[in-house]
Amino acid sequence: MNQSVIFGDGCQWDTERNSVHFVAQQQGMTIHCYINLAALLALSGLEEAQPQQAIALFERFRFDIEDKAQELIDQEAVDEQGCLVINSI
């Protein structure tokens, strides 16, 4: 496991992106990470959920999501704005 990626404890719903926002840091650089509701639903096996349930789903699958985020960060899949978007797991 790459210890250079550190994930913060917090997360929040981003209405504009229809995603849960969480933060990672790698070598002092802040990376804003997003996982959309569709990816959370696919991960959980649910067919639908309200945005307010997204945080609970994120927390339930946090380790899987962070593993995927770390994999994408290692692949340098961060965009020009320093954001990482997870559309599927």
PDB file of N, CA, C and O in Angstrom:
ATOM      1  N   MET A   1       0.844  -1.176   0.000  1.00  0.00           N
ATOM      2  CA  MET A   1       0.000   0.000   0.000  1.00  0.00           C
ATOM      3  C   MET A   1       0.890   1.239   0.000  1.00  0.00           C
ATOM      4  O   MET A   1       1.897   1.283   0.706  1.00  0.00           O
ATOM      5  N   ASN A   2       0.526   2.230  -0.778  1.00  0.00           N
ATOM      6  CA  ASN A   2       1.273   3.461  -0.906  1.00  0.00           C
ATOM      7  C   ASN A   2       0.945   4.380   0.263  1.00  0.00           C
ATOM      8  O   ASN A   2      -0.166   4.902   0.351  1.00  0.00           O
ATOM      9  N   GLN A   3       1.893   4.576   1.149  1.00  0.00           N
ATOM     10  CA  GLN A   3       1.663   5.403   2.329  1.00  0.00           C
ATOM     11  C   GLN A   3       1.724   6.892   2.018  1.00  0.00           C
ATOM     12  O   GLN A   3       1.452   7.708   2.899  1.00  0.00           O
ATOM     13  N   SER A   4       2.073   7.272   0.790  1.00  0.00           N
ATOM     14  CA  SER A   4       2.172   8.690   0.467  1.00  0.00           C
ATOM     15  C   SER A   4       0.800   9.317   0.226  1.00  0.00           C
ATOM     16  O   SER A   4       0.712  10.541   0.123  1.00  0.00           O
ATOM     17  N   VAL A   5      -0.266   8.535   0.132  1.00  0.00           N
ATOM     18  CA  VAL A   5      -1.615   9.068  -0.033  1.00  0.00           C
ATOM     19  C   VAL A   5      -2.333   8.963   1.307  1.00  0.00           C
ATOM     20  O   VAL A   5      -2.472   7.880   1.874  1.00  0.00           O
ATOM     21  N   ILE A   6      -2.784  10.110   1.797  1.00  0.00           N
ATOM     22  CA  ILE A   6      -3.476  10.171   3.078  1.00  0.00           C
ATOM     23  C   ILE A   6      -4.871  10.728   2.836  1.00  0.00           C
ATOM     24  O   ILE A   6      -5.026  11.757   2.178  1.00  0.00           O
ATOM     25  N   PHE A   7      -5.887  10.051   3.365  1.00  0.00           N
ATOM     26  CA  PHE A   7      -7.273  10.487   3.202  1.00  0.00           C
ATOM     27  C   PHE A   7      -7.767  11.133   4.484  1.00  0.00           C
ATOM     28  O   PHE A   7      -7.505  10.643   5.583  1.00  0.00           O
ATOM     29  N   GLY A   8      -8.483  12.235   4.331  1.00  0.00           N
ATOM     30  CA  GLY A   8      -9.094  12.898   5.471  1.00  0.00           C
ATOM     31  C   GLY A   8     -10.291  12.104   5.962  1.00  0.00           C
ATOM     32  O   GLY A   8     -10.801  11.230   5.261  1.00  0.00           O
ATOM     33  N   ASP A   9     -10.733  12.413   7.169  1.00  0.00           N
ATOM     34  CA  ASP A   9     -11.860  11.701   7.765  1.00  0.00           C
ATOM     35  C   ASP A   9     -13.208  12.207   7.280  1.00  0.00           C
ATOM     36  O   ASP A   9     -14.191  11.466   7.309  1.00  0.00           O
ATOM     37  N   GLY A  10     -13.271  13.437   6.842  1.00  0.00           N
ATOM     38  CA  GLY A  10     -14.548  14.042   6.485  1.00  0.00           C
ATOM     39  C   GLY A  10     -14.981  13.765   5.065  1.00  0.00           C
ATOM     40  O   GLY A  10     -14.198  13.349   4.212  1.00  0.00           O
ATOM     41  N   CYS A  11     -16.267  14.014   4.845  1.00  0.00           N
ATOM     42  CA  CYS A  11     -16.834  13.946   3.501  1.00  0.00           C
ATOM     43  C   CYS A  11     -18.116  14.767   3.514  1.00  0.00           C
ATOM     44  O   CYS A  11     -18.699  15.011   4.571  1.00  0.00           O
ATOM     45  N   GLN A  12     -18.545  15.188   2.339  1.00  0.00           N
ATOM     46  CA  GLN A  12     -19.771  15.973   2.244  1.00  0.00           C
ATOM     47  C   GLN A  12     -20.414  15.758   0.889  1.00  0.00           C
ATOM     48  O   GLN A  12     -19.755  15.372  -0.076  1.00  0.00           O
ATOM     49  N   TRP A  13     -21.704  16.014   0.835  1.00  0.00           N
ATOM     50  CA  TRP A  13     -22.451  15.892  -0.406  1.00  0.00           C
ATOM     51  C   TRP A  13     -22.246  17.157  -1.229  1.00  0.00           C
ATOM     52  O   TRP A  13     -22.376  18.268  -0.717  1.00  0.00           O
ATOM     53  N   ASP A  14     -21.923  16.980  -2.507  1.00  0.00           N
ATOM     54  CA  ASP A  14     -21.764  18.086  -3.447  1.00  0.00           C
ATOM     55  C   ASP A  14     -22.933  18.033  -4.422  1.00  0.00           C
ATOM     56  O   ASP A  14     -22.955  17.207  -5.333  1.00  0.00           O
ATOM     57  N   THR A  15     -23.895  18.912  -4.226  1.00  0.00           N
ATOM     58  CA  THR A  15     -25.109  18.914  -5.036  1.00  0.00           C
ATOM     59  C   THR A  15     -24.805  19.180  -6.502  1.00  0.00           C
ATOM     60  O   THR A  15     -25.395  18.557  -7.385  1.00  0.00           O
ATOM     61  N   GLU A  16     -23.891  20.097  -6.762  1.00  0.00           N
ATOM     62  CA  GLU A  16     -23.555  20.460  -8.138  1.00  0.00           C
ATOM     63  C   GLU A  16     -23.011  19.272  -8.928  1.00  0.00           C
ATOM     64  O   GLU A  16     -23.341  19.101 -10.102  1.00  0.00           O
ATOM     65  N   ARG A  17     -22.191  18.464  -8.295  1.00  0.00           N
ATOM     66  CA  ARG A  17     -21.585  17.306  -8.965  1.00  0.00           C
ATOM     67  C   ARG A  17     -22.378  16.018  -8.757  1.00  0.00           C
ATOM     68  O   ARG A  17     -22.059  14.992  -9.358  1.00  0.00           O
ATOM     69  N   ASN A  18     -23.417  16.063  -7.904  1.00  0.00           N
ATOM     70  CA  ASN A  18     -24.202  14.865  -7.574  1.00  0.00           C
ATOM     71  C   ASN A  18     -23.270  13.756  -7.073  1.00  0.00           C
ATOM     72  O   ASN A  18     -23.371  12.596  -7.473  1.00  0.00           O
ATOM     73  N   SER A  19     -22.359  14.162  -6.179  1.00  0.00           N
ATOM     74  CA  SER A  19     -21.288  13.282  -5.719  1.00  0.00           C
ATOM     75  C   SER A  19     -20.952  13.550  -4.253  1.00  0.00           C
ATOM     76  O   SER A  19     -21.259  14.609  -3.704  1.00  0.00           O
ATOM     77  N   VAL A  20     -20.317  12.562  -3.647  1.00  0.00           N
ATOM     78  CA  VAL A  20     -19.727  12.765  -2.329  1.00  0.00           C
ATOM     79  C   VAL A  20     -18.307  13.283  -2.556  1.00  0.00           C
ATOM     80  O   VAL A  20     -17.551  12.727  -3.353  1.00  0.00           O
ATOM     81  N   HIS A  21     -17.958  14.347  -1.850  1.00  0.00           N
ATOM     82  CA  HIS A  21     -16.641  14.961  -1.937  1.00  0.00           C
ATOM     83  C   HIS A  21     -15.826  14.537  -0.719  1.00  0.00           C
ATOM     84  O   HIS A  21     -16.303  14.611   0.413  1.00  0.00           O
ATOM     85  N   PHE A  22     -14.598  14.094  -0.961  1.00  0.00           N
ATOM     86  CA  PHE A  22     -13.666  13.793   0.121  1.00  0.00           C
ATOM     87  C   PHE A  22     -12.283  14.225  -0.323  1.00  0.00           C
ATOM     88  O   PHE A  22     -12.055  14.467  -1.509  1.00  0.00           O
ATOM     89  N   VAL A  23     -11.372  14.323   0.605  1.00  0.00           N
ATOM     90  CA  VAL A  23     -10.065  14.906   0.311  1.00  0.00           C
ATOM     91  C   VAL A  23      -8.952  13.895   0.578  1.00  0.00           C
ATOM     92  O   VAL A  23      -8.981  13.140   1.549  1.00  0.00           O
ATOM     93  N   ALA A  24      -7.975  13.913  -0.320  1.00  0.00           N
ATOM     94  CA  ALA A  24      -6.758  13.123  -0.153  1.00  0.00           C
ATOM     95  C   ALA A  24      -5.572  14.080  -0.231  1.00  0.00           C
ATOM     96  O   ALA A  24      -5.666  15.169  -0.796  1.00  0.00           O
ATOM     97  N   GLN A  25      -4.462  13.650   0.345  1.00  0.00           N
ATOM     98  CA  GLN A  25      -3.227  14.406   0.211  1.00  0.00           C
ATOM     99  C   GLN A  25      -2.132  13.465  -0.229  1.00  0.00           C
ATOM    100  O   GLN A  25      -2.010  12.341   0.257  1.00  0.00           O
ATOM    101  N   GLN A  26      -1.333  13.958  -1.170  1.00  0.00           N
ATOM    102  CA  GLN A  26      -0.185  13.193  -1.636  1.00  0.00           C
ATOM    103  C   GLN A  26       0.984  14.163  -1.734  1.00  0.00           C
ATOM    104  O   GLN A  26       0.930  15.147  -2.472  1.00  0.00           O
ATOM    105  N   GLN A  27       2.018  13.882  -0.996  1.00  0.00           N
ATOM    106  CA  GLN A  27       3.230  14.700  -0.985  1.00  0.00           C
ATOM    107  C   GLN A  27       2.896  16.180  -0.812  1.00  0.00           C
ATOM    108  O   GLN A  27       3.449  17.032  -1.508  1.00  0.00           O
ATOM    109  N   GLY A  28       1.994  16.480   0.116  1.00  0.00           N
ATOM    110  CA  GLY A  28       1.636  17.852   0.426  1.00  0.00           C
ATOM    111  C   GLY A  28       0.608  18.484  -0.496  1.00  0.00           C
ATOM    112  O   GLY A  28       0.152  19.596  -0.231  1.00  0.00           O
ATOM    113  N   MET A  29       0.231  17.804  -1.570  1.00  0.00           N
ATOM    114  CA  MET A  29      -0.751  18.329  -2.508  1.00  0.00           C
ATOM    115  C   MET A  29      -2.142  17.826  -2.134  1.00  0.00           C
ATOM    116  O   MET A  29      -2.338  16.628  -1.925  1.00  0.00           O
ATOM    117  N   THR A  30      -3.109  18.742  -2.049  1.00  0.00           N
ATOM    118  CA  THR A  30      -4.488  18.379  -1.756  1.00  0.00           C
ATOM    119  C   THR A  30      -5.179  17.953  -3.042  1.00  0.00           C
ATOM    120  O   THR A  30      -5.119  18.648  -4.056  1.00  0.00           O
ATOM    121  N   ILE A  31      -5.830  16.808  -2.986  1.00  0.00           N
ATOM    122  CA  ILE A  31      -6.570  16.284  -4.135  1.00  0.00           C
ATOM    123  C   ILE A  31      -8.033  16.174  -3.727  1.00  0.00           C
ATOM    124  O   ILE A  31      -8.376  15.436  -2.804  1.00  0.00           O
ATOM    125  N   HIS A  32      -8.886  16.912  -4.420  1.00  0.00           N
ATOM    126  CA  HIS A  32     -10.323  16.858  -4.159  1.00  0.00           C
ATOM    127  C   HIS A  32     -10.881  15.662  -4.925  1.00  0.00           C
ATOM    128  O   HIS A  32     -10.787  15.599  -6.151  1.00  0.00           O
ATOM    129  N   CYS A  33     -11.456  14.724  -4.198  1.00  0.00           N
ATOM    130  CA  CYS A  33     -11.964  13.483  -4.780  1.00  0.00           C
ATOM    131  C   CYS A  33     -13.491  13.481  -4.735  1.00  0.00           C
ATOM    132  O   CYS A  33     -14.101  13.967  -3.782  1.00  0.00           O
ATOM    133  N   TYR A  34     -14.078  12.935  -5.761  1.00  0.00           N
ATOM    134  CA  TYR A  34     -15.533  12.852  -5.862  1.00  0.00           C
ATOM    135  C   TYR A  34     -15.915  11.456  -6.320  1.00  0.00           C
ATOM    136  O   TYR A  34     -15.288  10.891  -7.216  1.00  0.00           O
ATOM    137  N   ILE A  35     -16.952  10.904  -5.695  1.00  0.00           N
ATOM    138  CA  ILE A  35     -17.537   9.663  -6.183  1.00  0.00           C
ATOM    139  C   ILE A  35     -19.017   9.947  -6.393  1.00  0.00           C
ATOM    140  O   ILE A  35     -19.716  10.386  -5.479  1.00  0.00           O
ATOM    141  N   ASN A  36     -19.485   9.689  -7.616  1.00  0.00           N
ATOM    142  CA  ASN A  36     -20.873  10.054  -7.915  1.00  0.00           C
ATOM    143  C   ASN A  36     -21.860   9.037  -7.360  1.00  0.00           C
ATOM    144  O   ASN A  36     -21.502   7.916  -7.002  1.00  0.00           O
ATOM    145  N   LEU A  37     -23.108   9.467  -7.304  1.00  0.00           N
ATOM    146  CA  LEU A  37     -24.160   8.637  -6.718  1.00  0.00           C
ATOM    147  C   LEU A  37     -24.315   7.323  -7.477  1.00  0.00           C
ATOM    148  O   LEU A  37     -24.547   6.282  -6.862  1.00  0.00           O
ATOM    149  N   ALA A  38     -24.190   7.354  -8.791  1.00  0.00           N
ATOM    150  CA  ALA A  38     -24.323   6.121  -9.586  1.00  0.00           C
ATOM    151  C   ALA A  38     -23.270   5.091  -9.180  1.00  0.00           C
ATOM    152  O   ALA A  38     -23.574   3.902  -9.078  1.00  0.00           O
ATOM    153  N   ALA A  39     -22.036   5.538  -8.949  1.00  0.00           N
ATOM    154  CA  ALA A  39     -20.974   4.619  -8.530  1.00  0.00           C
ATOM    155  C   ALA A  39     -21.252   4.062  -7.137  1.00  0.00           C
ATOM    156  O   ALA A  39     -21.014   2.883  -6.875  1.00  0.00           O
ATOM    157  N   LEU A  40     -21.757   4.918  -6.242  1.00  0.00           N
ATOM    158  CA  LEU A  40     -22.114   4.442  -4.903  1.00  0.00           C
ATOM    159  C   LEU A  40     -23.229   3.407  -4.964  1.00  0.00           C
ATOM    160  O   LEU A  40     -23.192   2.407  -4.246  1.00  0.00           O
ATOM    161  N   LEU A  41     -24.218   3.643  -5.818  1.00  0.00           N
ATOM    162  CA  LEU A  41     -25.317   2.681  -5.968  1.00  0.00           C
ATOM    163  C   LEU A  41     -24.797   1.357  -6.515  1.00  0.00           C
ATOM    164  O   LEU A  41     -25.176   0.292  -6.027  1.00  0.00           O
ATOM    165  N   ALA A  42     -23.946   1.417  -7.510  1.00  0.00           N
ATOM    166  CA  ALA A  42     -23.386   0.191  -8.088  1.00  0.00           C
ATOM    167  C   ALA A  42     -22.582  -0.575  -7.038  1.00  0.00           C
ATOM    168  O   ALA A  42     -22.654  -1.802  -6.964  1.00  0.00           O
ATOM    169  N   LEU A  43     -21.829   0.145  -6.242  1.00  0.00           N
ATOM    170  CA  LEU A  43     -21.017  -0.486  -5.203  1.00  0.00           C
ATOM    171  C   LEU A  43     -21.882  -1.146  -4.138  1.00  0.00           C
ATOM    172  O   LEU A  43     -21.550  -2.220  -3.638  1.00  0.00           O
ATOM    173  N   SER A  44     -22.987  -0.502  -3.797  1.00  0.00           N
ATOM    174  CA  SER A  44     -23.845  -1.004  -2.728  1.00  0.00           C
ATOM    175  C   SER A  44     -24.846  -2.054  -3.204  1.00  0.00           C
ATOM    176  O   SER A  44     -25.387  -2.810  -2.397  1.00  0.00           O
ATOM    177  N   GLY A  45     -25.093  -2.101  -4.513  1.00  0.00           N
ATOM    178  CA  GLY A  45     -26.089  -3.025  -5.032  1.00  0.00           C
ATOM    179  C   GLY A  45     -27.502  -2.480  -4.967  1.00  0.00           C
ATOM    180  O   GLY A  45     -28.454  -3.179  -5.315  1.00  0.00           O
ATOM    181  N   LEU A  46     -27.646  -1.251  -4.530  1.00  0.00           N
ATOM    182  CA  LEU A  46     -28.965  -0.629  -4.476  1.00  0.00           C
ATOM    183  C   LEU A  46     -29.344  -0.079  -5.845  1.00  0.00           C
ATOM    184  O   LEU A  46     -28.477   0.251  -6.653  1.00  0.00           O
ATOM    185  N   GLU A  47     -30.633   0.015  -6.095  1.00  0.00           N
ATOM    186  CA  GLU A  47     -31.086   0.565  -7.365  1.00  0.00           C
ATOM    187  C   GLU A  47     -31.299   2.063  -7.306  1.00  0.00           C
ATOM    188  O   GLU A  47     -31.184   2.753  -8.318  1.00  0.00           O
ATOM    189  N   GLU A  48     -31.608   2.567  -6.123  1.00  0.00           N
ATOM    190  CA  GLU A  48     -31.787   4.006  -5.972  1.00  0.00           C
ATOM    191  C   GLU A  48     -31.516   4.410  -4.532  1.00  0.00           C
ATOM    192  O   GLU A  48     -31.583   3.597  -3.610  1.00  0.00           O
ATOM    193  N   ALA A  49     -31.210   5.682  -4.369  1.00  0.00           N
ATOM    194  CA  ALA A  49     -30.976   6.243  -3.036  1.00  0.00           C
ATOM    195  C   ALA A  49     -31.108   7.753  -3.153  1.00  0.00           C
ATOM    196  O   ALA A  49     -30.857   8.336  -4.208  1.00  0.00           O
ATOM    197  N   GLN A  50     -31.492   8.351  -2.085  1.00  0.00           N
ATOM    198  CA  GLN A  50     -31.566   9.805  -2.033  1.00  0.00           C
ATOM    199  C   GLN A  50     -30.166  10.354  -1.751  1.00  0.00           C
ATOM    200  O   GLN A  50     -29.348   9.684  -1.122  1.00  0.00           O
ATOM    201  N   PRO A  51     -29.900  11.557  -2.212  1.00  0.00           N
ATOM    202  CA  PRO A  51     -28.575  12.145  -1.950  1.00  0.00           C
ATOM    203  C   PRO A  51     -28.185  12.135  -0.473  1.00  0.00           C
ATOM    204  O   PRO A  51     -27.012  11.953  -0.148  1.00  0.00           O
ATOM    205  N   GLN A  52     -29.143  12.326   0.416  1.00  0.00           N
ATOM    206  CA  GLN A  52     -28.805  12.332   1.844  1.00  0.00           C
ATOM    207  C   GLN A  52     -28.328  10.957   2.319  1.00  0.00           C
ATOM    208  O   GLN A  52     -27.659  10.863   3.348  1.00  0.00           O
ATOM    209  N   GLN A  53     -28.657   9.907   1.598  1.00  0.00           N
ATOM    210  CA  GLN A  53     -28.178   8.565   1.945  1.00  0.00           C
ATOM    211  C   GLN A  53     -26.766   8.313   1.409  1.00  0.00           C
ATOM    212  O   GLN A  53     -26.115   7.343   1.797  1.00  0.00           O
ATOM    213  N   ALA A  54     -26.300   9.183   0.524  1.00  0.00           N
ATOM    214  CA  ALA A  54     -25.001   8.985  -0.112  1.00  0.00           C
ATOM    215  C   ALA A  54     -23.860   8.988   0.902  1.00  0.00           C
ATOM    216  O   ALA A  54     -22.914   8.212   0.771  1.00  0.00           O
ATOM    217  N   ILE A  55     -23.941   9.849   1.902  1.00  0.00           N
ATOM    218  CA  ILE A  55     -22.876   9.903   2.911  1.00  0.00           C
ATOM    219  C   ILE A  55     -22.806   8.586   3.668  1.00  0.00           C
ATOM    220  O   ILE A  55     -21.714   8.082   3.933  1.00  0.00           O
ATOM    221  N   ALA A  56     -23.952   8.025   4.016  1.00  0.00           N
ATOM    222  CA  ALA A  56     -23.969   6.733   4.725  1.00  0.00           C
ATOM    223  C   ALA A  56     -23.390   5.632   3.839  1.00  0.00           C
ATOM    224  O   ALA A  56     -22.651   4.773   4.321  1.00  0.00           O
ATOM    225  N   LEU A  57     -23.717   5.652   2.560  1.00  0.00           N
ATOM    226  CA  LEU A  57     -23.150   4.665   1.636  1.00  0.00           C
ATOM    227  C   LEU A  57     -21.638   4.851   1.515  1.00  0.00           C
ATOM    228  O   LEU A  57     -20.884   3.878   1.501  1.00  0.00           O
ATOM    229  N   PHE A  58     -21.209   6.094   1.428  1.00  0.00           N
ATOM    230  CA  PHE A  58     -19.775   6.372   1.358  1.00  0.00           C
ATOM    231  C   PHE A  58     -19.064   5.803   2.583  1.00  0.00           C
ATOM    232  O   PHE A  58     -18.048   5.120   2.451  1.00  0.00           O
ATOM    233  N   GLU A  59     -19.592   6.080   3.766  1.00  0.00           N
ATOM    234  CA  GLU A  59     -18.961   5.600   4.996  1.00  0.00           C
ATOM    235  C   GLU A  59     -18.948   4.072   5.053  1.00  0.00           C
ATOM    236  O   GLU A  59     -17.988   3.472   5.535  1.00  0.00           O
ATOM    237  N   ARG A  60     -20.006   3.458   4.566  1.00  0.00           N
ATOM    238  CA  ARG A  60     -20.094   1.992   4.578  1.00  0.00           C
ATOM    239  C   ARG A  60     -19.017   1.358   3.696  1.00  0.00           C
ATOM    240  O   ARG A  60     -18.476   0.303   4.027  1.00  0.00           O
ATOM    241  N   PHE A  61     -18.712   2.008   2.576  1.00  0.00           N
ATOM    242  CA  PHE A  61     -17.750   1.458   1.618  1.00  0.00           C
ATOM    243  C   PHE A  61     -16.477   2.290   1.526  1.00  0.00           C
ATOM    244  O   PHE A  61     -15.762   2.240   0.525  1.00  0.00           O
ATOM    245  N   ARG A  62     -16.200   3.056   2.577  1.00  0.00           N
ATOM    246  CA  ARG A  62     -15.060   3.986   2.565  1.00  0.00           C
ATOM    247  C   ARG A  62     -13.751   3.322   2.149  1.00  0.00           C
ATOM    248  O   ARG A  62     -13.032   3.864   1.310  1.00  0.00           O
ATOM    249  N   PHE A  63     -13.430   2.172   2.711  1.00  0.00           N
ATOM    250  CA  PHE A  63     -12.139   1.541   2.416  1.00  0.00           C
ATOM    251  C   PHE A  63     -12.033   1.141   0.947  1.00  0.00           C
ATOM    252  O   PHE A  63     -10.976   1.309   0.339  1.00  0.00           O
ATOM    253  N   ASP A  64     -13.106   0.617   0.372  1.00  0.00           N
ATOM    254  CA  ASP A  64     -13.100   0.262  -1.055  1.00  0.00           C
ATOM    255  C   ASP A  64     -12.940   1.514  -1.921  1.00  0.00           C
ATOM    256  O   ASP A  64     -12.207   1.507  -2.909  1.00  0.00           O
ATOM    257  N   ILE A  65     -13.632   2.579  -1.537  1.00  0.00           N
ATOM    258  CA  ILE A  65     -13.572   3.826  -2.297  1.00  0.00           C
ATOM    259  C   ILE A  65     -12.171   4.434  -2.207  1.00  0.00           C
ATOM    260  O   ILE A  65     -11.625   4.893  -3.210  1.00  0.00           O
ATOM    261  N   GLU A  66     -11.597   4.437  -1.015  1.00  0.00           N
ATOM    262  CA  GLU A  66     -10.253   4.976  -0.854  1.00  0.00           C
ATOM    263  C   GLU A  66      -9.224   4.146  -1.611  1.00  0.00           C
ATOM    264  O   GLU A  66      -8.273   4.700  -2.162  1.00  0.00           O
ATOM    265  N   ASP A  67      -9.397   2.829  -1.647  1.00  0.00           N
ATOM    266  CA  ASP A  67      -8.498   1.978  -2.438  1.00  0.00           C
ATOM    267  C   ASP A  67      -8.565   2.353  -3.917  1.00  0.00           C
ATOM    268  O   ASP A  67      -7.537   2.454  -4.587  1.00  0.00           O
ATOM    269  N   LYS A  68      -9.784   2.559  -4.419  1.00  0.00           N
ATOM    270  CA  LYS A  68      -9.955   2.945  -5.825  1.00  0.00           C
ATOM    271  C   LYS A  68      -9.355   4.327  -6.072  1.00  0.00           C
ATOM    272  O   LYS A  68      -8.680   4.539  -7.080  1.00  0.00           O
ATOM    273  N   ALA A  69      -9.595   5.256  -5.169  1.00  0.00           N
ATOM    274  CA  ALA A  69      -9.038   6.600  -5.315  1.00  0.00           C
ATOM    275  C   ALA A  69      -7.510   6.548  -5.320  1.00  0.00           C
ATOM    276  O   ALA A  69      -6.866   7.213  -6.131  1.00  0.00           O
ATOM    277  N   GLN A  70      -6.942   5.767  -4.425  1.00  0.00           N
ATOM    278  CA  GLN A  70      -5.484   5.647  -4.382  1.00  0.00           C
ATOM    279  C   GLN A  70      -4.947   5.073  -5.684  1.00  0.00           C
ATOM    280  O   GLN A  70      -3.936   5.540  -6.207  1.00  0.00           O
ATOM    281  N   GLU A  71      -5.627   4.058  -6.202  1.00  0.00           N
ATOM    282  CA  GLU A  71      -5.222   3.460  -7.479  1.00  0.00           C
ATOM    283  C   GLU A  71      -5.231   4.509  -8.587  1.00  0.00           C
ATOM    284  O   GLU A  71      -4.290   4.583  -9.377  1.00  0.00           O
ATOM    285  N   LEU A  72      -6.282   5.315  -8.649  1.00  0.00           N
ATOM    286  CA  LEU A  72      -6.382   6.351  -9.677  1.00  0.00           C
ATOM    287  C   LEU A  72      -5.353   7.459  -9.478  1.00  0.00           C
ATOM    288  O   LEU A  72      -4.811   7.987 -10.448  1.00  0.00           O
ATOM    289  N   ILE A  73      -5.083   7.810  -8.225  1.00  0.00           N
ATOM    290  CA  ILE A  73      -4.054   8.810  -7.942  1.00  0.00           C
ATOM    291  C   ILE A  73      -2.694   8.284  -8.395  1.00  0.00           C
ATOM    292  O   ILE A  73      -1.912   9.016  -9.002  1.00  0.00           O
ATOM    293  N   ASP A  74      -2.414   7.023  -8.099  1.00  0.00           N
ATOM    294  CA  ASP A  74      -1.152   6.414  -8.525  1.00  0.00           C
ATOM    295  C   ASP A  74      -1.027   6.396 -10.049  1.00  0.00           C
ATOM    296  O   ASP A  74       0.080   6.449 -10.585  1.00  0.00           O
ATOM    297  N   GLN A  75      -2.172   6.320 -10.747  1.00  0.00           N
ATOM    298  CA  GLN A  75      -2.189   6.346 -12.209  1.00  0.00           C
ATOM    299  C   GLN A  75      -2.210   7.774 -12.755  1.00  0.00           C
ATOM    300  O   GLN A  75      -2.292   7.986 -13.965  1.00  0.00           O
ATOM    301  N   GLU A  76      -2.135   8.742 -11.854  1.00  0.00           N
ATOM    302  CA  GLU A  76      -2.146  10.162 -12.214  1.00  0.00           C
ATOM    303  C   GLU A  76      -3.402  10.559 -12.975  1.00  0.00           C
ATOM    304  O   GLU A  76      -3.341  11.300 -13.955  1.00  0.00           O
ATOM    305  N   ALA A  77      -4.546  10.055 -12.509  1.00  0.00           N
ATOM    306  CA  ALA A  77      -5.834  10.334 -13.147  1.00  0.00           C
ATOM    307  C   ALA A  77      -6.479  11.615 -12.616  1.00  0.00           C
ATOM    308  O   ALA A  77      -7.680  11.826 -12.784  1.00  0.00           O
ATOM    309  N   VAL A  78      -5.683  12.462 -11.981  1.00  0.00           N
ATOM    310  CA  VAL A  78      -6.171  13.727 -11.443  1.00  0.00           C
ATOM    311  C   VAL A  78      -6.234  14.736 -12.585  1.00  0.00           C
ATOM    312  O   VAL A  78      -5.325  14.805 -13.412  1.00  0.00           O
ATOM    313  N   ASP A  79      -7.323  15.525 -12.626  1.00  0.00           N
ATOM    314  CA  ASP A  79      -7.466  16.502 -13.708  1.00  0.00           C
ATOM    315  C   ASP A  79      -6.661  17.778 -13.435  1.00  0.00           C
ATOM    316  O   ASP A  79      -5.960  17.876 -12.428  1.00  0.00           O
ATOM    317  N   GLU A  80      -6.772  18.749 -14.338  1.00  0.00           N
ATOM    318  CA  GLU A  80      -5.990  19.985 -14.266  1.00  0.00           C
ATOM    319  C   GLU A  80      -6.289  20.801 -13.008  1.00  0.00           C
ATOM    320  O   GLU A  80      -5.427  21.537 -12.528  1.00  0.00           O
ATOM    321  N   GLN A  81      -7.494  20.677 -12.478  1.00  0.00           N
ATOM    322  CA  GLN A  81      -7.876  21.408 -11.282  1.00  0.00           C
ATOM    323  C   GLN A  81      -7.492  20.676  -9.990  1.00  0.00           C
ATOM    324  O   GLN A  81      -7.803  21.154  -8.899  1.00  0.00           O
ATOM    325  N   GLY A  82      -6.834  19.546 -10.097  1.00  0.00           N
ATOM    326  CA  GLY A  82      -6.447  18.781  -8.918  1.00  0.00           C
ATOM    327  C   GLY A  82      -7.582  17.925  -8.376  1.00  0.00           C
ATOM    328  O   GLY A  82      -7.596  17.585  -7.193  1.00  0.00           O
ATOM    329  N   CYS A  83      -8.530  17.576  -9.236  1.00  0.00           N
ATOM    330  CA  CYS A  83      -9.686  16.780  -8.823  1.00  0.00           C
ATOM    331  C   CYS A  83      -9.604  15.366  -9.389  1.00  0.00           C
ATOM    332  O   CYS A  83      -9.067  15.134 -10.473  1.00  0.00           O
ATOM    333  N   LEU A  84     -10.146  14.447  -8.632  1.00  0.00           N
ATOM    334  CA  LEU A  84     -10.246  13.059  -9.042  1.00  0.00           C
ATOM    335  C   LEU A  84     -11.718  12.677  -8.988  1.00  0.00           C
ATOM    336  O   LEU A  84     -12.371  12.849  -7.959  1.00  0.00           O
ATOM    337  N   VAL A  85     -12.236  12.165 -10.087  1.00  0.00           N
ATOM    338  CA  VAL A  85     -13.650  11.780 -10.142  1.00  0.00           C
ATOM    339  C   VAL A  85     -13.745  10.276 -10.335  1.00  0.00           C
ATOM    340  O   VAL A  85     -13.189   9.716 -11.280  1.00  0.00           O
ATOM    341  N   ILE A  86     -14.465   9.632  -9.416  1.00  0.00           N
ATOM    342  CA  ILE A  86     -14.695   8.188  -9.508  1.00  0.00           C
ATOM    343  C   ILE A  86     -16.114   7.994 -10.048  1.00  0.00           C
ATOM    344  O   ILE A  86     -17.098   8.332  -9.390  1.00  0.00           O
ATOM    345  N   ASN A  87     -16.192   7.449 -11.248  1.00  0.00           N
ATOM    346  CA  ASN A  87     -17.491   7.193 -11.878  1.00  0.00           C
ATOM    347  C   ASN A  87     -17.920   5.740 -11.766  1.00  0.00           C
ATOM    348  O   ASN A  87     -19.091   5.416 -11.964  1.00  0.00           O
ATOM    349  N   SER A  88     -16.979   4.868 -11.451  1.00  0.00           N
ATOM    350  CA  SER A  88     -17.302   3.442 -11.292  1.00  0.00           C
ATOM    351  C   SER A  88     -16.205   2.787 -10.488  1.00  0.00           C
ATOM    352  O   SER A  88     -15.071   3.262 -10.416  1.00  0.00           O
ATOM    353  N   ILE A  89     -16.591   1.664  -9.878  1.00  0.00           N
ATOM    354  CA  ILE A  89     -15.610   0.885  -9.108  1.00  0.00           C
ATOM    355  C   ILE A  89     -15.623  -0.533  -9.621  1.00  0.00           C
ATOM    356  O   ILE A  89     -14.877  -1.376  -9.123  1.00  0.00           O
TER     357      ILE A  89
END
